[in-house]
Amino acid sequence: MDIHGIDYLGIDRVLKRGSGEILYKEDNALLVKDNISGAYFLACLDVSTGLSVLDKHIGQDCNLLMVSDYNLGKIAVDKYGFAEKIECYQVAYYGEKPSTATELSIRTATIGDLPTLTKNYHMLSEEELEQIVLRKSILLGYYNDQLVGFIGEHLEGSMGLLYVFPEYRHRGFGAELQRHLMAKTMDEGYVPFGQVEKDNLASLNLQKKLGMTVSDNQIVWMWK
C-alpha cells in the first residue's frame, strides 16, 4: 500500500533510515517494526484486515504500537492488553527550510546534560532519554548564555520533548526551538513530523502557525 501520506510518516521514516523491519506487506496492509525504538507501526485500509494482521504478527514483546486507522486503534488497546493510549493528529512540515537566524543559540545535548533533562522532562524514562541523547537528537536553546529549554526527536523519529523553563515561557522560544529542529531534520533528508493529542487545541494552533500541515485523520499510539 502507498505509505507516503501524512498518516504514515512514522513508517516512512523508519524504513528510510534503515531501522524498519517489514513484518507483513500486502496491498491493503503494512506492518513494520522499528529496531531502534521497538515500536510497531500498522497501516491498513480496514479494521478487519488490521486485526487479522495483528493477531498473526504481534506478540508479548509488542510494548508500543501505532495504528493509522482510528477505529482499529480503539479496539486494539483492549484486545491486546495495552495500558495507555493517545489519540492524535499527525503534523508535518512540507515547506521551505525554516530560518534558524533566531535569538537563541543552539547546541546538541551530550550525556552531561542528562541530569538536567531528566529533572525537567518526565514523560520518558531516564533510559530512553539517554538513548535519545546518545543519538544526538536533543537540541538545547540558550538566550544570553542561559538555558531556556530544549526539544528533541523521539526514538522512532517524530519531533517532541519540547520543554521551556517557566521563566522563559510566552516569549516565542518554544517555536524557535521547533524551527531549529525542523531545519535539522530537513538537513538530514527527512520530512519533519510529530503528533498532537486531539484535544490539545493550543498545540494544534501553534503547529499551524509554524506552517505545519495537520492530518485529517487521527492515529492511535498505545503502550504497556
Secondary structure, 3 states (H helix, E strand, C coil): CCCCCHHHHHHHHHHHCCCEEEEEEECCEEEEEECCCCCEEEEECCHHHHHHHHHHHCCCCCCEEEECCHHHHHHHHHHCCCCEEEEEEEEECCCCCCCCCCCCEEEECCHHHHHHHHHHCCCCCHHHHHHHHHCCCEEEEEECCEEEEEEEECCCCCEEEEEECHHHCCCCHHHHHHHHHHHHHHHCCCCCEEEEECCCHHHHHHHHHCCCEEEEEEEEEEEC
